[in-house]
Amino acid sequence: MRFPLAAPIMVIGALLVVLGVGQLTWWAPSETATVSVPADVRSGPVTVIDAGAKAADASEMDITVQSEGTFTLAVGRASDVDAWVADAAHLTVTGVEEDRLLTEFTEGEETVPNPSGADLWTSEETADGTLTHRWLDPGEGEWSILIAADGENAAPTAVSITSPNDTATPWAVPLIILGALLLVLGIALAFIKPRKTRRAPAPVGSRAYARQQNRGRNPGNAFAAHPVRPLAALGLAAALGLTGTAAGTASESETATPGGSASPEESEPPAEAEDTQYPVLLESQLDRILAAVATSVSEADAAADATLLEQRVAGAAAALRTANYSVRSQADDVPAPTPVAADPVLASMIPTGNDWPRTVVALTQGESNPVPQALVLVQEDPRSNYRLTSSIQMLPGTTFPTAGSPEGLQEIPVDGGEDLVASPQDAVAAIADYLTSPDGGNEATFEPNSFADAITSFQTDVVADADNDSAEITFTHEPVAEHTRAISAGDGGAMVFGYLEHTYSSVPEGPGDSIALDGTVYETLTGEETTEDGIDVRYGEAVMMYVPAVGSDQKITVIGAAQQLLSAELR
């Protein structure tokens, strides 16, 4: 070669190209990183993977759980999971380090209910052995994962999280470019002709000195050869400039953690405002709960077996259906209760908040329902499932209030509602009083409605019937306080759901008088054609009312009702 540095420069360039290509190929980092719970952790009946173990921007995190038996993996809001775990002993996966998952163990109760099938979960999976779950947030807010066996045995703790790894190779391209430049430089240097060595000057006065002086005065040689600029220095300067740029870029990028985040600060989920609250159910949860309720009710109706209602029906809804089964077992002509439809859902009221009990309302109308029905669902505590407490048919000509934004929906204490024209319990007491005494103090409290008209007209007709002249007839309607529920509506008013016990009493006025029962359902239920002691007939009445806000010109409106004969008993 003509330049002695050409060979070393080409060798260095080739090595840099190989290093750069290697970082993009055989030395490239793995696309995923997996970290696990240490093998020596303690276990309890529950294992929780906290929201803090999930990077805020992670969209492809896989949870792998290994167990020697069957277990359930469930996803729920972080606050709901904490509420379900409560005082149970549990292992919590709190975060991710470079080579392991961080955990905490909390002492507590050694057994819990089996979490499988709980309404609190947005989704759940059951597996035997190994399960891999793609961790995706079902909606806004923080979410956690709960893992348990059956509540009696220890929950699995062999948990690992696999997430995308940082596959960035910031030095690869600069190395390839730098190596290529050095290769080009080396090749160029190999073909550059080295500068000739100058002769020593001839002694002054000699002939050689005279010839040199004559050549210097020759116009044809006026442009003497200039010194060659050192190309090697230019090439290295350019290379150093490029290297400095690459180094600067690399210094600004953060070292990625195995979880795939750029820095510890970026791996933390964004802090939520303390007052941020979300609907207590997602639509998918509501659909699943309604389907479970409708199935239980359908099976109970078909068998006329009240014990089949216990899992999914309670309160007024259970009282009315249980009574219907009993009455129909004696009187075939009594109609069956209105079926409960899970879909389509025409409207819903899903409040926000982290407290219990929780009340949710869904308006549905199936093919067997002549009018829409409001289904009131109540969850008493985190470990209980929602149960149907009222199934109320809307009255003709009424409308279901607009729910408004979820943030505006809250459950109202029955003795609260200071911004309403009446508290929920007072509203229920008022409708009971109005039905008992239509001309009393609550005559102007309610908008005209077909339910009150039907009840009061029936009572008036019975009293006015000439065949009942020898009987003393009374009607009373009493609110059952424990069955009252209320949810705020989006316009400042509230939906109130109540239950009344209606007693229709008929007693002979004097000696020798009697009450004729023949030909009525009361004869069937009592087994008597007449009675000289009297009879008490009891009905259950579920009501749905809209209570306006203070300052509204609107009266309380009854928008739905259901009535069922409960019993007929001789005195």
Secondary structure, 3 states (H helix, E strand, C coil): CCCCCHHHHHHHHHHHHHHHHHHHCCCCCCCEEEEECCCCCCCCCEEEECHHHCCCCCCCEEEEEEEEEEEEEEEEEHHHHHHHHCCECEEEEEEECCCCEEEEEECCECCCCCCCCCCCCCEEEEEEEEEEEEECCCCCCCEEEEEECCCCCCCCCEEEEEEECCCCCCCHHHHHHHHHHHHHHHHHHHHCCCCCCCCCCCCCCCHHHHHHHHHHCCHHHCCCCCCCCCHHHHHHHHHHHHHHHHHHHHHHCCCCCCCCCCCHHHHCCCCCCCCCCCECCCHHHHHHHHHHHHHHHHHHHHHCCHHHHCCCECHHHHHHHHHHHHHHCCCCCCCCCCCCCCCCEEEEECCECCCCCEEEEEEECCCCCCCCEEEEEEECCCCCCCEEEEEEEECCCCCCCCCCCHHHCCECCCCCCCCECCCHHHHHHHHHHHHHCCCCCCCCCECCCHHHHHHHHHHHHHHHCHHHCCEEEEEEEEECHHHCEEEECCCCCEEEEEEEEEEEEEEECCCCCCEECCCCHHHHHHCCCEECCCEEEEEEEEEEEEECECCCCCCEEEEEEEEEEEEEEEC
